[in-house]
Every structure is written in structure tokens, then in C-alpha cells.
Amino acid sequence: MNRSIIFLDFDGVLNTEQYQAWLAVEGKPNKDAWGPLFDPHAVENLRKIIESTDAEIVISSSWRYIHRLGSLRMMWEVRELPGEILDRLPCGASYISRGEDIECWLNQHGQTDYVIIDDLNDFYPTQLDRYVETNPIVGITEADATRAIEILNPHT
């Protein structure tokens, strides 16, 4: 059986406006070699999802255009982020929507159990029941984590 998949955006999900503002006020660095640092609260909520579902991550973030898969995996390790990055979008050569890229990836991998975590709705109507929309100010909240877990573990 395939493990569940989290299609994960970064900006507005893990990279939050609130955390970036706090770092600026505190005079702390706000980025590293990969880009903006992620909000520890959002990361912990992602950790809850992964610990409850054993899901793997497919990067749907625009960061996928800047970083190769190996670089994203290295960032994951260096930043001590939860879970494992399985893959990244896109599937095709031309970008139409994240929904299309996700549909393509799902079809290529025969996967049906997934959740999309993003702050922008760029998805097919058939994907919306598996979409958790985050507020870009705070990223993944406890309520968002609970919703994602319910999508991936509907019978628990």
C-alpha cells in the first residue's frame, strides 16, 4: 500500500508573514542558503500531521523551480524538518495550474490518498475536498493540521 501524500507549499504555509515580521523585529537572520526560514509553529503542526498519518511529502511550492530535489532534501535535513520528501512537482513541461500538476503526478504514480496544503487555491474542483487552505500570516495552524489528518485518516 502506498503511503499518503502531502502536496506541500512553503510560502504562506511554512514560511509565514508573522514569523518573518518577528525575525525582523528581533533583528535575527530571516533566511539561509535555501531561502526564508520556516515558522517553528507551522513546522510543528506539519510534524503532527506526519506523525499521525505517516505521509510523505511532494513539494508543490514554487521553490521547486529554484531548487533541485536533492537540494530540497538537504534543506529538509539541515533544517531538521519533519517527514521525508518523496518528490517535487511539476510533472509536465508547461505550467497551467498546481491542480493540473498534482493530477498529473497522482496519475503517474497511481496515488489516490493525498492532501494539499497551500495558501492559494489553484486546484481542480475535484481536489477541493482534499485541500487545506492556510492563512499566509500564520501558516499551518492546529486546526489545519487536524483537518489534514482527518482527510488522510478518515476512519480514525
Rosetta blueprint (number, residue, H / E / L):
1 M L
2 N L
3 R L
4 S L
5 I E
6 I E
7 F E
8 L E
9 D L
10 F L
11 D E
12 G L
13 V L
14 L L
15 N E
16 T L
17 E H
18 Q H
19 Y H
20 Q H
21 A H
22 W H
23 L H
24 A H
25 V H
26 E H
27 G L
28 K L
29 P L
30 N L
31 K E
32 D L
33 A L
34 W L
35 G L
36 P E
37 L L
38 F L
39 D L
40 P H
41 H H
42 A H
43 V H
44 E H
45 N H
46 L H
47 R H
48 K H
49 I H
50 I H
51 E H
52 S H
53 T H
54 D L
55 A L
56 E E
57 I E
58 V E
59 I E
60 S L
61 S L
62 S H
63 W H
64 R H
65 Y H
66 I L
67 H L
68 R L
69 L H
70 G H
71 S H
72 L H
73 R H
74 M H
75 M H
76 W H
77 E H
78 V H
79 R L
80 E L
81 L L
82 P L
83 G L
84 E L
85 I E
86 L E
87 D E
88 R E
89 L L
90 P L
91 C L
92 G L
93 A L
94 S L
95 Y L
96 I L
97 S L
98 R H
99 G H
100 E H
101 D H
102 I H
103 E H
104 C H
105 W H
106 L H
107 N H
108 Q H
109 H H
110 G L
111 Q L
112 T L
113 D L
114 Y E
115 V E
116 I E
117 I E
118 D E
119 D L
120 L L
121 N L
122 D L
123 F L
124 Y L
125 P H
126 T H
127 Q H
128 L H
129 D H
130 R H
131 Y E
132 V E
133 E E
134 T L
135 N E
136 P L
137 I L
138 V L
139 G E
140 I L
141 T L
142 E H
143 A H
144 D H
145 A H
146 T H
147 R H
148 A H
149 I H
150 E H
151 I H
152 L H
153 N L
154 P L
155 H L
156 T L
